[in-house]
Amino acid sequence: MNTTHSLTHVVTGAFGYSGQYITRRLLDRGVQVRSLTGHPRRFDPFDGNVLSYPYSFDSPAQLTRNLEGADTLFNTYWIRFARGELTHEIAAENLRILFDSAKKAGVRRIVHVSITNAELNSTLPYFREKAIVEDVLKQSGMSYAILRPTVIFGDEDILVNNIAWFLRKFPVYPIFGSGKYRIQPIFVEDFADLAVELGAKDENIEIDAVGPDIFTYEDMVRLIGSKIGSSNWIVHVNSALAMFSSKIAGLILRDVVLTGDEIEALMKDLLVSKSQGIPSATTRLKDWLDKSASSLGVSYTSELKRHYR
């Protein structure tokens, strides 16, 4: 399918992290882009060229109207952790409403961002509800592509930046457990390229969106430390102590630094692709760090400030 200037695409969270990169690529192709957002006052990096509408999950009819005329819906909407009344279960229900509204609006295709190793029987709400959403999309009858990333790294990334910040600020960096559990990060530019590429297709696709390198968590931390010139003492602690330390840091920083579910997901090796296929991206974390080390971790990036304030 050839993308032309007459097409319109919708990106949830177009002013956010991965959504911003997807949006920029679509605009560069000359197509029109709308955004659905929960943060209508967020800074617009596109100089008014992207129309923005609220999610309106509580008004499916309005949501359908805001999706009318769109060819492809790129969905990046999700929550990292439950907060207040917004749980992973409610986020999954919101996406069921979104997909149903997209179908009623005549949207041709949905490109959905999931997570590696999402399973319906997972004890972790993040992964279980992601699997439920995948199932809803697959049963919708719509054309779809499901991308399953692990950690997406880039200039606006939270995890890698904040690892670097802790390495810069403190003499000791605690690693929970053995540190041998694995992680397979993907560069945000590669991820956006893949999303837009799959959006132009028609056939149903499911793919682990991962980079070429598989690190143990400890090796990734040590790599980041070496690139920013850190000489921290890395110590191994049990997960309970790591969670306690994370909560103390969160109170000081007024943020959620790490959740128990995130620690468990890492230690269960859920952030690495189990597929034997070719990695879907080529940019190596090491090469990106060579270019970004001087600014990485200079300031702390707050999840709560980015999404809730």
C-alpha positions in Angstrom: 0.0 0.0 0.0 1.4 3.4 -0.9 1.0 6.1 1.7 -0.3 9.4 0.2 -1.0 12.8 1.4 -4.7 12.1 1.5 -4.3 9.4 4.3 -4.9 10.1 7.9 -3.5 8.1 10.8 -4.2 8.2 14.5 -1.4 7.8 17.1 -2.3 7.4 20.8 0.1 9.4 22.8 1.6 11.2 19.8 3.3 13.7 22.1 4.7 11.0 24.3 7.8 8.8 24.1 7.5 6.2 21.3 4.4 7.8 19.9 6.3 11.0 19.1 8.8 9.0 17.0 6.1 7.2 15.1 4.3 10.5 14.5 7.3 12.2 13.2 7.9 9.5 10.6 4.3 9.6 9.5 4.4 13.4 9.1 7.7 13.0 7.1 5.7 10.8 4.7 3.3 13.6 4.1 0.3 12.0 5.8 -2.1 13.7 8.3 -1.8 12.6 11.9 -4.3 12.9 14.8 -3.5 12.1 18.4 -5.6 10.6 21.2 -4.2 11.6 24.5 -4.8 11.7 28.2 -2.6 14.8 28.5 -4.1 17.6 26.4 -1.8 20.2 27.9 1.4 18.4 27.1 4.0 20.2 25.0 3.3 19.9 21.3 6.6 19.2 19.4 4.8 19.3 16.0 3.9 23.0 15.9 0.1 22.4 15.7 0.4 20.0 12.8 -1.2 17.1 14.8 -4.8 17.5 15.9 -5.3 16.2 19.5 -8.4 14.7 21.0 -9.0 13.2 24.5 -9.3 9.4 24.8 -13.0 9.6 25.8 -13.1 6.0 26.9 -16.2 6.9 28.8 -17.9 8.1 25.6 -17.4 5.4 22.9 -19.6 7.3 20.4 -17.3 10.4 20.7 -14.2 8.2 20.5 -15.6 6.7 17.3 -16.2 10.1 15.8 -12.6 11.1 16.6 -11.4 8.0 14.7 -13.5 8.5 11.6 -11.6 8.9 8.4 -8.4 7.3 9.8 -6.6 4.6 7.9 -4.4 3.2 10.6 -4.5 3.4 14.4 -1.1 3.2 16.1 -1.7 2.3 19.8 0.9 3.1 22.4 -1.6 3.6 25.2 -0.8 1.6 28.4 0.1 2.2 32.1 3.4 1.2 33.7 1.8 0.7 37.1 -1.6 1.0 38.7 -2.4 4.4 40.2 -5.6 5.4 42.0 -8.6 3.9 40.2 -6.6 3.2 37.0 -5.5 -0.4 37.1 -4.1 -2.6 34.4 -7.5 -4.3 34.2 -9.2 -0.9 33.5 -6.5 0.0 30.9 -7.2 -3.3 29.1 -11.0 -2.5 29.1 -10.1 1.0 27.8 -8.3 -0.7 24.9 -11.3 -3.0 24.2 -13.4 0.2 23.9 -10.7 1.8 21.7 -10.5 -1.2 19.3 -14.3 -1.4 19.1 -14.6 2.3 18.3 -11.9 2.0 15.7 -13.8 -0.8 14.0 -17.0 1.2 14.0 -15.2 4.2 12.6 -13.9 2.1 9.6 -10.3 2.2 10.6 -8.4 -0.2 8.2 -5.6 -1.5 10.5 -4.4 -1.3 14.1 -0.7 -1.4 15.1 -0.6 -2.3 18.7 2.3 -2.1 21.2 2.3 -5.0 23.6 5.2 -6.6 25.6 7.4 -9.7 25.1 6.1 -12.8 26.8 2.6 -11.6 27.5 0.6 -14.6 28.8 -3.0 -15.0 29.8 -2.0 -17.1 32.9 0.7 -14.7 34.1 0.6 -13.7 37.7 1.8 -10.2 36.8 -1.1 -7.9 35.9 1.0 -6.0 33.4 1.8 -9.1 31.3 -1.6 -10.8 31.8 -3.7 -7.8 30.8 -1.4 -7.2 27.8 -2.1 -10.8 26.7 -5.9 -10.2 27.1 -5.7 -7.0 25.0 -3.8 -9.0 22.3 -6.6 -11.6 22.3 -9.3 -8.9 22.0 -7.5 -7.4 19.0 -7.0 -10.8 17.3 -10.7 -11.6 17.7 -11.9 -8.2 16.5 -11.8 -9.1 12.8 -9.6 -6.1 12.0 -6.3 -6.1 10.2 -3.6 -5.9 12.9 0.1 -5.9 13.7 1.2 -6.6 17.3 4.7 -5.4 18.3 6.2 -6.9 21.5 9.1 -4.8 22.7 11.0 -5.2 26.0 12.8 -1.9 27.0 12.8 0.9 24.4 15.9 3.0 24.8 16.5 6.5 23.5 16.9 10.2 24.5 13.6 10.3 26.4 13.9 6.9 27.9 13.3 6.6 31.7 14.9 3.2 32.6 18.3 3.6 31.0 18.5 7.3 31.9 17.7 6.7 35.5 20.2 3.8 35.8 22.8 6.3 34.6 21.5 8.9 37.1 21.9 6.6 40.1 25.3 5.5 38.8 26.4 9.2 38.7 24.9 10.2 42.0 25.7 7.3 44.4 28.8 5.3 45.2 26.9 2.0 45.4 24.4 0.6 42.9 22.3 -2.4 44.2 21.4 -5.2 41.8 18.7 -7.5 43.0 19.5 -11.2 43.0 22.1 -12.7 40.7 21.8 -10.0 38.0 22.1 -12.7 35.4 18.5 -12.3 34.2 18.4 -11.0 30.6 17.2 -7.9 28.8 17.0 -7.3 25.0 16.4 -3.5 24.4 15.4 -1.9 21.2 16.3 1.6 20.0 13.3 3.9 19.8 14.2 5.0 16.3 14.3 1.4 15.1 11.0 0.7 16.9 9.2 3.6 15.2 10.5 2.5 11.8 9.2 -1.0 12.4 5.8 0.3 13.6 5.3 2.5 10.5 6.5 -0.3 8.2 4.0 -2.7 9.6 1.2 -0.1 9.5 1.5 0.0 5.7 0.8 -3.8 5.4 -2.4 -5.7 5.3 -1.7 -9.1 6.7 -1.9 -9.9 10.4 1.5 -9.9 12.0 2.9 -10.6 15.5 6.5 -9.8 16.2 8.9 -9.4 19.1 10.3 -5.9 18.6 13.8 -6.4 20.0 17.4 -5.2 19.3 20.4 -7.3 18.3 22.0 -7.5 21.8 21.0 -9.6 24.8 22.5 -8.5 28.1 22.3 -9.7 31.6 21.0 -6.9 33.7 24.3 -6.6 35.5 26.2 -6.4 32.3 23.9 -3.7 31.0 24.4 -1.7 34.2 28.1 -2.1 34.0 28.1 -1.1 30.3 26.2 2.1 31.1 28.5 2.8 34.0 31.6 2.4 31.9 30.3 4.7 29.2 29.5 7.6 31.6 32.7 7.1 33.5 31.2 5.7 36.7 33.3 3.8 39.2 30.4 2.6 41.4 30.6 -0.4 43.6 27.9 -2.8 42.3 26.4 -5.0 45.1 24.0 -7.8 45.0 21.0 -7.7 47.3 17.8 -9.8 47.7 14.7 -8.6 46.0 13.0 -7.5 49.2 15.9 -5.2 50.1 15.9 -3.9 46.5 12.2 -3.1 46.7 12.7 -1.4 50.1 15.5 0.7 48.7 13.4 1.6 45.6 10.6 2.7 47.9 12.9 4.9 49.9 14.3 6.4 46.7 10.8 7.0 45.4 9.8 8.9 48.5 12.8 11.1 48.2 12.3 11.7 44.5 8.5 11.7 44.6 8.3 9.1 42.0 7.9 5.3 41.5 11.4 4.2 40.8 10.7 0.5 40.4 7.8 -1.8 41.2 7.8 -5.3 42.7 6.2 -6.6 39.5 9.0 -5.1 37.4 11.6 -6.8 39.6 9.8 -10.1 39.3 9.4 -9.7 35.5 13.2 -9.1 35.1 14.1 -12.0 37.4 11.7 -14.3 35.4 13.6 -13.5 32.2 10.5 -11.9 30.6 12.3 -9.0 29.0 14.1 -11.1 26.3 12.6 -12.6 23.2 12.0 -16.3 23.3 11.7 -16.3 19.5 14.5 -17.8 17.4 13.9 -15.3 14.6 16.2 -12.5 13.4 16.1 -9.4 15.7 13.8 -6.8 14.3 16.2 -3.9 14.9 19.9 -3.3 14.3 21.0 -0.4 16.5 23.3 -1.5 19.4 22.9 0.0 22.9 26.7 0.3 23.0 26.8 2.5 19.9 24.0 4.7 21.1 25.7 5.1 24.5 28.9 6.2 22.7 26.9 9.2 21.3 24.7 9.9 24.3 26.9 9.3 27.4 27.7 12.9 28.1 24.0 13.8 28.6 22.7 10.5 29.9 21.7 10.5 33.5 22.6 14.2 34.1 19.1 14.7 35.5 16.5 12.3 36.9 13.4 11.6 34.7 10.3 11.2 36.8 7.5 8.8 35.6 4.9 10.5 37.8 5.9 14.0 36.6 5.8 12.9 33.0 2.4 11.3 33.1 0.5 12.6 36.1 1.5 16.2 36.8 
